[in-house]
Amino acid sequence: MTGREIEVEVDGTGVAVPEGALLLAAVRAAGVELPSLCSDDRIGPVGSCRTCLVRADGSVVAACVTPAASGAHVEAAADDLRQLRRDAVELIASALPPRALTGDNPSELAEVCRSLDIGPDTARAAGGRGADDSHPYVRLDRDLCIACGRCVRMCAEVQGTFALTLTGRGADTVVAPGTGGPWAESDCVACGGCVDTCPTGAITEPGPGRGLTSAHRPAGTRTTCGYCGVGCALDVVASDGEVTAVLPARDGPVNRGHACVKGRFAHGYLTSPERLTRPLWRRDGRLEPVTWDEALGHVARGLRAAVADGGADSVAAISSARATNEENYLVQKLMRSVIGTNNVDNCSRLCHSPSAAGLTASFGLSGGTDSFDDVERADCLLVVGANPVEAHPVVGARLLQRVLHGAKLIVADPRAVGLALHADVHLRPRPGTNVALFHGLAHILLTERLADEEFLRERATGLSELTELLDDYPPDRVAEITGVPATDLVAAARLYGRAQQPAIVYGLGVTEHRHGTDGVRSLANLAILRGAVGTDRGYGVNPLRGQNNVQGASDMGALPDLLPGYGKVTDPGARSRAEAVWGVRIPDRPGLRIPDMFAAARAGDLRALWVIGEDVCTTDPDSNRVTEALRACPLVVCNELFLSETARHADVVLPAASWLEKEGTFVNFDRRFQRVRPAVPPPGEAWSDFDIIRALAAAMEADLGCPHPADALAECGRIAPVFAGLSHERLDREGAVPWPCPHPGRPGLDKLYEERFATPDGRAHLSAAPYLPPGEQPDDDYPLLLVTGRRWAHYNSGSMTRRGGNLTLDPVDHLDLHPDDAARYNVRNGAQLTVESRHGQARLIARVSEQTAPGQVFSSFHFPASGVNRLTSDHTDTVTSCPEYKVTAVRVSGAVHEAAGQGASAQTAT
């Protein structure tokens, strides 16, 4: 598509379509509906079913594969063409059993047949080819397959998994998993794309969502996914107060009709019998149900007592990256304006606080520099410390498609997973050596004159200091530090340095280190050296946010040192804006960060802690010490969906609504505000966090105002000019709007820094921070380095994904280790292992695989019973206190037998 339009005449009516469009688009633009059983706008055309025949300038052609030509004359409504299309559909239907066309079948084919007056008696096949019911989210009925290939192409062209194929010959051709076995044991990642595109009902979602696809669905509620930070737009279909299906929105600004297993299918937790439906209050050591008035009254009295005994700073709150922007705004307002403390933080402290600090220092703002739509246009992608194929599947799929269409790919990651398998150069640095790696790349950019000298002269500062530092990072020395061969380092630097429009995408493998902020800044150096930020010569530096609203929670000021819009609490001007709106004085001293809150609790200085939607006992590092802190704190309050490990240590537990049950907005990883809308009511007496916060303020005889979430976003815009142009009404009208957005009548900025950087001097700042070693090193007692992260089927502590079919797909936490280490420590696939660090102990199942390098092991933390975060240390980033999850020295011991049911899947993983 070029952006230009051409004129085409369809049945005597002129229509305009984009140059490069197919005749099918022109015919539909003219209001003529054609069957197109092998066609889906999201995948490439094949023209195999011949059900969309039209006449173009005298020739009968398939509209789905024929380009529209300027001035073409197209016939679609002629009787002979109608008959040709009907014959084609009838021939396809005749090869199916009658149930394919019954009146209760909602499939695309059945609807087409009904529109053409083709009845069930046309379908005459006996069936008997069988079904595959092995998968929790996908059902295959082979008798209904017409071998159109849409599912195969969706899996390849959109998801990029290549898990499906067509097998058999002639009339016996049918879709099948490419591995040849049951669907549940295939490479399928359950994105639902095959379900969504199947035109016959051969592939369906089991249960009440059967037959619903993105093209054929009843009216639903448009909302934004509450899992990772991609921000997929979803349409939620509900009946009788329960979710029937969650379908990816075709016009979703990021996902474009695609989804992953979590957003699409992992909503079974909503109706779990373990949902909290009444407030709980600990009496005589036991949590017992009470009324909301009792629970809130007890919390209010406890907060007043804490302030009276220890001052306002003896109270702290951990806000939630799972909650809406409006909820995060309200909780920090309550802490500052009612309690009188800046002791509020959110889980960005544990993941992307180095991004905020590093990007702000380098460029001036805490968000990514470019929209993902622009990043996707890059001719060279540098993906660092991220596995988006599993952690951000929709982004991972789009990046993979870009690579398959010719973009160069450099992956820097210790593990050989996801996009690394498709990389032109895969750099595998030792965990904790990122800064040296990035300096090595920068050294080559400068010595081989691949830097943009004009950009550096006119728009950057700090070059002389960086150049002097980089003298100490030639390829051979960097190879010694990182373990990356010098030849690979040079190859990667040349690919990035010679690209016309490079882009950097990074994840927690950059930030969750003792020197994570230095890592972000050193990585940003590469974009600055190339002049690839704020210009048309590249697409900057872009973090992949982990949780759905980790960007928004920070944007809203749920941070101990920053107000909404990132005004510093130490800045009198920023404080005065908030004070003018709230009508109270705001403390001018930064509050406690999350690790400091726990330390203060253990020391007896923190007397009340409010934890909103975070299972800190499972997801925070050095979990044993976190548990000690909760036990030491006199009052612990939790807002939760389930009785999590953290809630079990609370004095009051308040039942909260999930993302499918509340109103507000999220901000995704590329700074887009999008609406969140309730599709179903919360269970029992559960409330949204927004209502809980307002009610608690009222119990403390304070009025936070903002009766509706829309009012909270509007009030935030009065304090933070970067959000002044945003409103629920605008988002309802426009769909997604990025910040900065200071004016309600102007677009938000998706690409930053085109005129100047947001630093005080308007320039990008190069960093000359030297490489320093990580907090832990392996030794004879603890010879292996543990890296933790996510896997595709689960999310964080697994509180939602473990309560549904995802548990079938991935039932335990594994420890991945290299075959050399498995042999060295006499470990086999499926063996039950004890993993020990200097801080704690965990129990995991061994999975032997070359995905990890010798001397390194990997595990997720989705199952609290495994205790993985009991292993991780209390080392934190020296700037932001972000934990060093990615470097922990461990040792393994345990049984050598095959654990029941684990051997086969572990072998498959190798």
ABEGO torsion letter per residue (X at the ends): XAGBBBBBBBGGBBBBBBBGBBAAAAAAAAGBBBBBAABBAABBBAGAAGAABBBBGGBBBBAAABBBBBGBBBBAABAAAAAAAAAAAAAAAAABBAAAABAABABAAAAAAAAAGBBAAABABAEGAEBBAABAABBBBAAABAGAGAAAAAAAAAAGAGABBBBEBEAABBBBBAAGBBAAABABAGAGAAAAABAAGABBBBEAABGBBAABBBBBBBBBBABBAAGBBBBBBBBGGBBABBBBBAABAAAGGBBBAAAAABAAAAABAABBABBBBBBGGBBBBBBAAAAAAAAAAAAAAAAAAAEAAABBBBBBAABBAAAAAAAAAAAAAAAGBABBBBAAAAAAAAAAAAAAAAAGBABBABBAAAAAABABBBBBGBBAAAABAAAAAAAAAAAAAGBBBBBBBABBBEAAAABABBBBBBBGAAAAAAAAAAAAAAAAGABBAAAAAAABBGAAAAAAAAAABBAAAAAAAAGBBAAAAAAAAAAAAABABBBBBBBAAAABBAAAAAAAAAAAAAAAAAGABGBAAEAEBBBBBABAAAAAAAAAGBBAABBBGGBBAABAAAAAAAAAAAGBBBBABBBBBAAAAAAAAAAGABABBBBBGBBAAAABBGAAAAAAAAAABABBBBBBABBBAAAAABABBBBBBBAAABBEBBBBAAGBBBBBBBABBBBEABBBAAAAAAAAAAAAGBBAEGABAAAAAAAAAAABAAAAABBAAAAAAAGBBBOBBABAABBBBABBGAABBABAAGBBBBBABBBBBBABBBBAABABBBBBBBBAABBEAGAAAABEAAAAABABBBBBBBAAAAAAAGBBBGBBBBBBBAABBBBBBBBBBAABBBGBBBBBAABAAAGAAAABBABBBAAAGBBBAABBBBBBBEBABBBBGAAAAAAAAX
